[in-house]
Amino acid sequence: MKHWLLKSEPNAFLLEDLKNAPNQTECWNGVQNYQARNLMRDEMKLGGSRTVQPQ
C-alpha cells in the first residue's frame, strides 16, 4: 500500500477547517504542478493512507 505525504501552506487550510468540514473531508484544489496533480488524480484512492503536514 502506498502512503502519501501532503504539504500545505499553514494559512491555506487549517486543521480546524478540516474538523468543521462535512464528513471531515475537503476537495484539494489549486495544485499547480502537473505531475503532482496527475498523481493525486490517478494514483490516490479513497480510503488510502495519507499524512497532511502544514508547512
Jmol script that loads the backbone (N, CA, C; Angstrom):
load data "model"
ATOM      1  N   MET A   1       0.843  -1.173   0.000  1.00  0.00           N
ATOM      2  CA  MET A   1       0.000   0.000   0.000  1.00  0.00           C
ATOM      3  C   MET A   1       0.893   1.243   0.000  1.00  0.00           C
ATOM      4  N   LYS A   2       0.546   2.193  -0.814  1.00  0.00           N
ATOM      5  CA  LYS A   2       1.281   3.456  -0.861  1.00  0.00           C
ATOM      6  C   LYS A   2       0.831   4.355   0.280  1.00  0.00           C
ATOM      7  N   HIS A   3       1.750   5.186   0.746  1.00  0.00           N
ATOM      8  CA  HIS A   3       1.437   6.190   1.761  1.00  0.00           C
ATOM      9  C   HIS A   3       1.845   7.539   1.189  1.00  0.00           C
ATOM     10  N   TRP A   4       0.969   8.526   1.273  1.00  0.00           N
ATOM     11  CA  TRP A   4       1.193   9.837   0.672  1.00  0.00           C
ATOM     12  C   TRP A   4       1.417  10.874   1.762  1.00  0.00           C
ATOM     13  N   LEU A   5       2.425  11.728   1.571  1.00  0.00           N
ATOM     14  CA  LEU A   5       2.676  12.871   2.448  1.00  0.00           C
ATOM     15  C   LEU A   5       2.276  14.120   1.679  1.00  0.00           C
ATOM     16  N   LEU A   6       1.299  14.847   2.192  1.00  0.00           N
ATOM     17  CA  LEU A   6       0.799  16.061   1.550  1.00  0.00           C
ATOM     18  C   LEU A   6       1.188  17.259   2.396  1.00  0.00           C
ATOM     19  N   LYS A   7       1.628  18.325   1.737  1.00  0.00           N
ATOM     20  CA  LYS A   7       2.001  19.545   2.451  1.00  0.00           C
ATOM     21  C   LYS A   7       1.080  20.674   2.016  1.00  0.00           C
ATOM     22  N   SER A   8       0.860  21.606   2.927  1.00  0.00           N
ATOM     23  CA  SER A   8       0.065  22.786   2.587  1.00  0.00           C
ATOM     24  C   SER A   8       0.656  23.990   3.296  1.00  0.00           C
ATOM     25  N   GLU A   9       0.346  25.142   2.779  1.00  0.00           N
ATOM     26  CA  GLU A   9       0.758  26.374   3.441  1.00  0.00           C
ATOM     27  C   GLU A   9      -0.030  26.500   4.739  1.00  0.00           C
ATOM     28  N   PRO A  10       0.603  26.980   5.810  1.00  0.00           N
ATOM     29  CA  PRO A  10      -0.066  26.994   7.114  1.00  0.00           C
ATOM     30  C   PRO A  10      -1.344  27.826   7.159  1.00  0.00           C
ATOM     31  N   ASN A  11      -1.432  28.846   6.352  1.00  0.00           N
ATOM     32  CA  ASN A  11      -2.643  29.676   6.386  1.00  0.00           C
ATOM     33  C   ASN A  11      -3.623  29.315   5.269  1.00  0.00           C
ATOM     34  N   ALA A  12      -3.296  28.330   4.442  1.00  0.00           N
ATOM     35  CA  ALA A  12      -4.168  27.967   3.324  1.00  0.00           C
ATOM     36  C   ALA A  12      -5.334  27.093   3.765  1.00  0.00           C
ATOM     37  N   PHE A  13      -5.071  26.140   4.633  1.00  0.00           N
ATOM     38  CA  PHE A  13      -6.126  25.231   5.089  1.00  0.00           C
ATOM     39  C   PHE A  13      -5.732  24.727   6.467  1.00  0.00           C
ATOM     40  N   LEU A  14      -6.476  25.143   7.457  1.00  0.00           N
ATOM     41  CA  LEU A  14      -6.144  24.804   8.838  1.00  0.00           C
ATOM     42  C   LEU A  14      -6.785  23.484   9.244  1.00  0.00           C
ATOM     43  N   LEU A  15      -6.223  22.848  10.242  1.00  0.00           N
ATOM     44  CA  LEU A  15      -6.802  21.625  10.776  1.00  0.00           C
ATOM     45  C   LEU A  15      -8.225  21.883  11.262  1.00  0.00           C
ATOM     46  N   GLU A  16      -8.467  23.052  11.807  1.00  0.00           N
ATOM     47  CA  GLU A  16      -9.819  23.421  12.243  1.00  0.00           C
ATOM     48  C   GLU A  16     -10.788  23.441  11.058  1.00  0.00           C
ATOM     49  N   ASP A  17     -10.305  23.880   9.886  1.00  0.00           N
ATOM     50  CA  ASP A  17     -11.153  23.867   8.687  1.00  0.00           C
ATOM     51  C   ASP A  17     -11.588  22.442   8.361  1.00  0.00           C
ATOM     52  N   LEU A  18     -10.653  21.501   8.453  1.00  0.00           N
ATOM     53  CA  LEU A  18     -10.975  20.105   8.168  1.00  0.00           C
ATOM     54  C   LEU A  18     -11.935  19.536   9.204  1.00  0.00           C
ATOM     55  N   LYS A  19     -11.725  19.872  10.462  1.00  0.00           N
ATOM     56  CA  LYS A  19     -12.614  19.381  11.516  1.00  0.00           C
ATOM     57  C   LYS A  19     -14.040  19.885  11.320  1.00  0.00           C
ATOM     58  N   ASN A  20     -14.184  21.093  10.771  1.00  0.00           N
ATOM     59  CA  ASN A  20     -15.505  21.695  10.579  1.00  0.00           C
ATOM     60  C   ASN A  20     -16.150  21.337   9.240  1.00  0.00           C
ATOM     61  N   ALA A  21     -15.411  20.688   8.352  1.00  0.00           N
ATOM     62  CA  ALA A  21     -15.944  20.325   7.035  1.00  0.00           C
ATOM     63  C   ALA A  21     -16.914  19.149   7.161  1.00  0.00           C
ATOM     64  N   PRO A  22     -17.915  19.095   6.274  1.00  0.00           N
ATOM     65  CA  PRO A  22     -18.839  17.956   6.305  1.00  0.00           C
ATOM     66  C   PRO A  22     -18.079  16.644   6.120  1.00  0.00           C
ATOM     67  N   ASN A  23     -18.356  15.680   6.971  1.00  0.00           N
ATOM     68  CA  ASN A  23     -17.697  14.365   6.939  1.00  0.00           C
ATOM     69  C   ASN A  23     -16.183  14.456   7.116  1.00  0.00           C
ATOM     70  N   GLN A  24     -15.697  15.600   7.540  1.00  0.00           N
ATOM     71  CA  GLN A  24     -14.266  15.861   7.731  1.00  0.00           C
ATOM     72  C   GLN A  24     -13.467  15.525   6.476  1.00  0.00           C
ATOM     73  N   THR A  25     -14.017  15.906   5.322  1.00  0.00           N
ATOM     74  CA  THR A  25     -13.324  15.764   4.039  1.00  0.00           C
ATOM     75  C   THR A  25     -13.411  17.090   3.297  1.00  0.00           C
ATOM     76  N   GLU A  26     -12.497  17.303   2.370  1.00  0.00           N
ATOM     77  CA  GLU A  26     -12.490  18.540   1.596  1.00  0.00           C
ATOM     78  C   GLU A  26     -11.768  18.285   0.278  1.00  0.00           C
ATOM     79  N   CYS A  27     -12.223  18.925  -0.771  1.00  0.00           N
ATOM     80  CA  CYS A  27     -11.569  18.836  -2.068  1.00  0.00           C
ATOM     81  C   CYS A  27     -10.237  19.586  -2.010  1.00  0.00           C
ATOM     82  N   TRP A  28      -9.189  18.981  -2.531  1.00  0.00           N
ATOM     83  CA  TRP A  28      -7.869  19.623  -2.556  1.00  0.00           C
ATOM     84  C   TRP A  28      -7.735  20.246  -3.931  1.00  0.00           C
ATOM     85  N   ASN A  29      -7.794  21.574  -4.011  1.00  0.00           N
ATOM     86  CA  ASN A  29      -7.695  22.236  -5.308  1.00  0.00           C
ATOM     87  C   ASN A  29      -6.535  23.223  -5.303  1.00  0.00           C
ATOM     88  N   GLY A  30      -6.241  23.776  -6.443  1.00  0.00           N
ATOM     89  CA  GLY A  30      -5.160  24.739  -6.548  1.00  0.00           C
ATOM     90  C   GLY A  30      -3.798  24.114  -6.772  1.00  0.00           C
ATOM     91  N   VAL A  31      -3.749  22.829  -7.102  1.00  0.00           N
ATOM     92  CA  VAL A  31      -2.470  22.168  -7.369  1.00  0.00           C
ATOM     93  C   VAL A  31      -1.971  22.659  -8.718  1.00  0.00           C
ATOM     94  N   GLN A  32      -0.794  23.281  -8.746  1.00  0.00           N
ATOM     95  CA  GLN A  32      -0.272  23.872  -9.970  1.00  0.00           C
ATOM     96  C   GLN A  32       0.760  22.991 -10.667  1.00  0.00           C
ATOM     97  N   ASN A  33       1.319  22.025  -9.959  1.00  0.00           N
ATOM     98  CA  ASN A  33       2.317  21.138 -10.538  1.00  0.00           C
ATOM     99  C   ASN A  33       1.594  19.987 -11.241  1.00  0.00           C
ATOM    100  N   TYR A  34       1.841  19.826 -12.549  1.00  0.00           N
ATOM    101  CA  TYR A  34       1.115  18.820 -13.322  1.00  0.00           C
ATOM    102  C   TYR A  34       1.399  17.405 -12.843  1.00  0.00           C
ATOM    103  N   GLN A  35       2.650  17.119 -12.484  1.00  0.00           N
ATOM    104  CA  GLN A  35       2.976  15.773 -12.011  1.00  0.00           C
ATOM    105  C   GLN A  35       2.246  15.467 -10.707  1.00  0.00           C
ATOM    106  N   ALA A  36       2.225  16.436  -9.792  1.00  0.00           N
ATOM    107  CA  ALA A  36       1.513  16.247  -8.524  1.00  0.00           C
ATOM    108  C   ALA A  36       0.018  16.074  -8.772  1.00  0.00           C
ATOM    109  N   ARG A  37      -0.529  16.885  -9.657  1.00  0.00           N
ATOM    110  CA  ARG A  37      -1.956  16.772  -9.975  1.00  0.00           C
ATOM    111  C   ARG A  37      -2.296  15.397 -10.539  1.00  0.00           C
ATOM    112  N   ASN A  38      -1.453  14.911 -11.454  1.00  0.00           N
ATOM    113  CA  ASN A  38      -1.706  13.607 -12.065  1.00  0.00           C
ATOM    114  C   ASN A  38      -1.597  12.478 -11.045  1.00  0.00           C
ATOM    115  N   LEU A  39      -0.635  12.557 -10.137  1.00  0.00           N
ATOM    116  CA  LEU A  39      -0.515  11.539  -9.093  1.00  0.00           C
ATOM    117  C   LEU A  39      -1.743  11.548  -8.193  1.00  0.00           C
ATOM    118  N   MET A  40      -2.197  12.737  -7.825  1.00  0.00           N
ATOM    119  CA  MET A  40      -3.383  12.830  -6.974  1.00  0.00           C
ATOM    120  C   MET A  40      -4.610  12.279  -7.698  1.00  0.00           C
ATOM    121  N   ARG A  41      -4.716  12.566  -8.965  1.00  0.00           N
ATOM    122  CA  ARG A  41      -5.884  12.139  -9.741  1.00  0.00           C
ATOM    123  C   ARG A  41      -5.855  10.639 -10.045  1.00  0.00           C
ATOM    124  N   ASP A  42      -4.681  10.125 -10.414  1.00  0.00           N
ATOM    125  CA  ASP A  42      -4.595   8.765 -10.938  1.00  0.00           C
ATOM    126  C   ASP A  42      -4.173   7.717  -9.915  1.00  0.00           C
ATOM    127  N   GLU A  43      -3.374   8.101  -8.920  1.00  0.00           N
ATOM    128  CA  GLU A  43      -2.793   7.115  -8.012  1.00  0.00           C
ATOM    129  C   GLU A  43      -3.470   7.059  -6.645  1.00  0.00           C
ATOM    130  N   MET A  44      -3.922   8.199  -6.139  1.00  0.00           N
ATOM    131  CA  MET A  44      -4.541   8.210  -4.811  1.00  0.00           C
ATOM    132  C   MET A  44      -5.942   7.617  -4.889  1.00  0.00           C
ATOM    133  N   LYS A  45      -6.258   6.786  -3.932  1.00  0.00           N
ATOM    134  CA  LYS A  45      -7.565   6.143  -3.887  1.00  0.00           C
ATOM    135  C   LYS A  45      -8.275   6.515  -2.593  1.00  0.00           C
ATOM    136  N   LEU A  46      -9.593   6.557  -2.615  1.00  0.00           N
ATOM    137  CA  LEU A  46     -10.368   6.823  -1.411  1.00  0.00           C
ATOM    138  C   LEU A  46     -10.049   5.771  -0.360  1.00  0.00           C
ATOM    139  N   GLY A  47      -9.866   6.217   0.859  1.00  0.00           N
ATOM    140  CA  GLY A  47      -9.565   5.298   1.951  1.00  0.00           C
ATOM    141  C   GLY A  47      -8.101   4.944   2.052  1.00  0.00           C
ATOM    142  N   GLY A  48      -7.261   5.502   1.186  1.00  0.00           N
ATOM    143  CA  GLY A  48      -5.832   5.216   1.233  1.00  0.00           C
ATOM    144  C   GLY A  48      -5.168   5.920   2.403  1.00  0.00           C
ATOM    145  N   SER A  49      -3.882   5.679   2.557  1.00  0.00           N
ATOM    146  CA  SER A  49      -3.126   6.222   3.683  1.00  0.00           C
ATOM    147  C   SER A  49      -2.485   7.553   3.300  1.00  0.00           C
ATOM    148  N   ARG A  50      -2.789   8.605   4.072  1.00  0.00           N
ATOM    149  CA  ARG A  50      -2.249   9.938   3.805  1.00  0.00           C
ATOM    150  C   ARG A  50      -1.864  10.611   5.111  1.00  0.00           C
ATOM    151  N   THR A  51      -0.842  11.434   5.044  1.00  0.00           N
ATOM    152  CA  THR A  51      -0.463  12.293   6.155  1.00  0.00           C
ATOM    153  C   THR A  51      -0.407  13.710   5.611  1.00  0.00           C
ATOM    154  N   VAL A  52      -1.098  14.639   6.249  1.00  0.00           N
ATOM    155  CA  VAL A  52      -1.076  16.037   5.832  1.00  0.00           C
ATOM    156  C   VAL A  52      -0.229  16.805   6.826  1.00  0.00           C
ATOM    157  N   GLN A  53       0.780  17.514   6.293  1.00  0.00           N
ATOM    158  CA  GLN A  53       1.694  18.263   7.144  1.00  0.00           C
ATOM    159  C   GLN A  53       1.688  19.726   6.727  1.00  0.00           C
ATOM    160  N   PRO A  54       1.120  20.609   7.554  1.00  0.00           N
ATOM    161  CA  PRO A  54       1.202  22.038   7.243  1.00  0.00           C
ATOM    162  C   PRO A  54       2.650  22.502   7.350  1.00  0.00           C
ATOM    163  N   GLN A  55       3.047  23.393   6.474  1.00  0.00           N
ATOM    164  CA  GLN A  55       4.422  23.914   6.494  1.00  0.00           C
ATOM    165  C   GLN A  55       4.510  25.153   7.321  1.00  0.00           C
TER     166      GLN A  55
END
end "model"
wireframe off; spacefill off
backbone 0.3
color backbone group
